[in-house]
Amino acid sequence: MKKIIFLISLLFVFSLFAQEAQNEENNSEAPAEETAEAAQDQDETAPAKAVDDKITVSKEELAKLVREAVAEEMAKKEAEKKETEAKKEPEVAENAGTTAEKPAEESKEEEVKEEPSKTSDSNGLIQTSYTKSSIAFIMGDDNLRDNSQYSPKWDIGSRYEYEDFADRVYGYSNNVKSSTKLSLFHEEKGFIPYLTARMSLSFAMYNSVDAMSDKLITSLKEDRSFLEIDFRHPTKHRFNITLYPYNADNIAIGSIRGLRWGGNASVWPQSDSSPVPGFQVLYGYSDFSIYFGFKAHAQSKTDKLSTEIVPKETVYGFFGGLTYNNKDLGLKASLQGAFIDKGDNVNISDMMLQDPKDDTIKSYGIDAYIEYNNGSRFGDPLGINSYADGTWVRPDYTSNISWRIRGEYLFQNERLQNADYLASPKGEAKPITDDYFAHGAAVDLGFRWKGLRTMFLYSFRDLSFMTFDAPGVNPWTTIPSEAQQTPEHMFTVSADYFVWNFWFGASFGYKIPATYTVRDENGRKNTMVIRERLSTDAVSTAFDRTREMLPTGRDALDIFFVKADIKYQFSDSFTAMLEYSFTRDHNRQRMVAQEDGTYKSESDVIEVMDVHGLMFLVEGRF
């Protein structure tokens, strides 16, 4: 470009000298307009005239020379540009993350700068994800009719929530509070060709109120920070390793949230605040991949009482899987497995065992999953949500029609103390440990026509599955042979409509809850309702709504709910949502505080059995 400007300037100065020489020869006093007309009448092919040893060049000849110089320089620049694009072509194809090659004309037109992916859009099961920084403002009342300790009046921020069972299976929960997540994410190309390095330092901010001073206390908790090296070769080979220094919750098996297992520290019965570091390695070729995951947890070897110092042990979890993920076909299938050593069963004394290792709780699970999505991406159900990773997959309305079907089955087993062992008559004792089998499955159907979506979900989870991580209804033991148990069956139907960045949605759910029933010495039955999967907490508290002891002699009743949602998305990062819900659960009791510090249950309180809730959410992510 500098050469072109210099050439044009030189010719311009040269033309001025030539014109001056011609004017002196003609010695004419004609105005400038006449001189210009005379110049236009000159023949373009006429040779330049020499006057007083000076060369004159016509206007047309000057323009021709300039055009030729510019054309030559532009041709040279275009050749250099094509050569550079040819060298970068493999890298551009790799960054596109697709097996299909773009036409040459399309590649030339696309000159948009690639943004960092912020997620590993994987061949397969590796689910490393960048968590956006976010802040959520929540205001509402979980139960408009009850103003007890369970549900204060309409307020802002933290509260005790009534569990919305259907949302929990979908992967959502009414257990939402005003929250903040902070992430520092960076992605860059490595010094090795086709290699990308990613890192994320993530925190979640928690607010609490000091009971004595009523002061707000803010604390930060690590929230799955990771380091990742991703190598993607143009030949479709891929190698990925992800390291979690503190929290490896992302390493788990299962896809549908209500069935996913092994993600958090609660899978270890002696779980405390210790970190759970781990790593995950994946090798992929085209649409196929295989991965291996590992994480460790240091925990107390026996039950810890108050400030008692007890021995520590390190236990491990191993994960792995095969997957096929073809985005062009919309087909994904996977087979995953996990083995988790939970450590010693603290209820069993080693003196009772011939082999001290017989009381080690070794658990494993096998998961099979298949999904087919026809048309553009179907997306997640509508609802106020608090995903652990803070994401909501927005539907893609590109195609007029889209439909999806998903199915999953998860089998689990671990060895616990045999509940019948100590109760057996002398000489008829069964083995001190026994297998604890668990089953869970779900089928999810969805259909979309333009902006209208309809969804149906059925899930099955037996009692062992619901209590697998506790472990057991009575912790550390199997289910007694005389106990009666029923599995959980749940059905939900929902629909939503999208127009002008609004979503209008409605849902209906029906649930037959899982139950555990034993009889007392008088033959009267005592039934416990299990609403949601139990964690390692051994006892039910006044605010733990995942399990409910019914009055003696009473059977569990089915549960249903309806819900209506309105959501508006102001931008890609700013959302507002209003939700009304009604839940009928006549298994629920109200716990009333007594003077001695204990709680007494009150049955048949309509305000806590028929629950009307109203929630308003504003969330921003950046």
Phi, psi and omega in degrees: 000321177298323178296320182295314181298319179296318181296317181296320179296318181297316180294324180296315179295318179300321181292327178297315178297321181294318181294321179296321179295320181293322180295322179294324181291316182287336181046043185261146178254020181293152178292168184298326182298318181294322179298319180295319180294323179295321180294325181290332182283349182292148178287130182298331183271356183293140179289157178291143182266142178257123179229124181051045179063019176247145183262133176252140180236134181287163179298320181293321179292323177298315181298321180295317179298318180295316179301317180295320180293318180295317180299319179296317181292320180293323177297321179295316179297320180295322178296318178296322180295317179296321179296320179293317180296324179296323179290326184273355186302315178299319181294320179296318179296323180292318181295336179292337175068033181222154181275345182272135179272140180277148176299155183298320181296320181292324180294323180292324183287329184276106179236025181282134181290132182286131177271156175303140186292323179065355171216151174272094179286096203270158154279092168122216197266351182291124189241032175300129182223143176278123179268119180290148170295136185211157173217134184236135176248122184234132179223137179167192179216121182288335179215103185292339185266342185244128179242038177274193179294342179287324187214094175299169178298170180316120185211185181240136171093214190295143177198167173271123188257153170273129186290128176266099191298320183294319179295327181297319180291322177295337185112009180241166179210147171283359180284058184250146177222165173300129189214161180220135174237141181233126181225137171247112185241141177215141178221136180206158176286145180271177179284342176269135179303142176072011182253136178235135177251135179229148177210145180218125174254111191238140177223153170242136182260130181243137179246139176216162181246126178292126186295331183274318185257348184060023178271147178282128179247124181247133179223152178252139178233136179301140189226065174065053170293152181209159170239137186219139172240123184236119180246117180236114182267149179301339180280012177082002175284145177216137175228132184220135173228131181235131183245130177248107184290332188234320193218108184257040180300333181293342178274109182197170175246154182103153182241307177292129194302321181294347180250347185297138186221146174093004187284316187251176185290347182292349177291344175261119184300332179264029183297139172224208183274010181295147177291157177235081180285162179186179176211163181218134181238135180228139168238129180229147172225119182056238184267001181254149176205160176223140182223160175223133179233152182213140172209160186227155180215127176266125186219167177291140183279336177227172178300134180261129179250120178052238181262020181299139175266123182233161179297152177252153173220153178254126180242163191228158172229134180240135183227153177193164180184162174240144179214153170235124184223100180252105184287332178293320178277341184076023185248133176221135177217145181211154173228118185234158177213154179214143174232123183233121174275113184268357179091188184291144171285112189289347180278345187253123177282138179298338180293340181275352189253141171288322176243116183302341181273358182293339181264009176289129181273104178252114184247152176211160178215149177232128185236133175240132186219141175216143181215138173230125180239112179260126184094194181290166187305131186283320177090181183267159175296161181271140177162153173299129189221160174218065175308145178300327180261007172069031183239153171224119183281109181286136177297149176257116185263023182299310180274152179291324182234136176214142174214154185219145173225134179227145176216143182210145176222133180232124177250138181225154176206144172206159180258120179242174176295134181289116183296336181272355188296304183288335181277350183286142176299154181302133181091348179243017183295136176274174178305149185290335176238155182211160180287142179239096185271147180217146182224139174216144181207157179206148174231130184232125179239142178212142178223138178229133171237110186055244183267001184257125178241143172231143184220147176224136179225133169236134177227148177231128177218120181280173185298321178298321178297318182294332185246016187297323183270358182293321346269133182096156174298309166267115191308138174079004183232159175284177178277126181301150183295331181277349181285146175261141181220147176230146179277172176264133172238132181221137179232135174223143174231133181214159178211150174211157182230134183247126177204134176054043181065014172258143167243129174243121186225156176215147182219152173224135180226147178224132186224132168260108190285156173287141182225157176227121186232130173230162181247143179276187183294341178266005178082005179276139184272144176236119188247135173248132176263128178254109183276323186217163181303133182275143174265199187279005176292130190276335184233158177272132179254175183298332184250008178269101186268010180283340177223152184216122175274122181275158174303149183305132178088353184266140176270156177286145178251154178289160184238145171216163179209157171230154185208143176230137184228144169231125181230138176230133180252108181289325179203183179297340186240003185226123187224145173232147185209142176236134183224132171245139179219150173228127180234130174251113180221094183276011170272347189278140178240162176257130179267126183246130180290137178257168182294331181276007178091355178270176179237142178241138182272141175244127183263164174057040175263108189299331182294335180254354178264323175253105193251121172256128181232148178220125184227142177232131185230136169233126184228138175234142179227142182207000000 
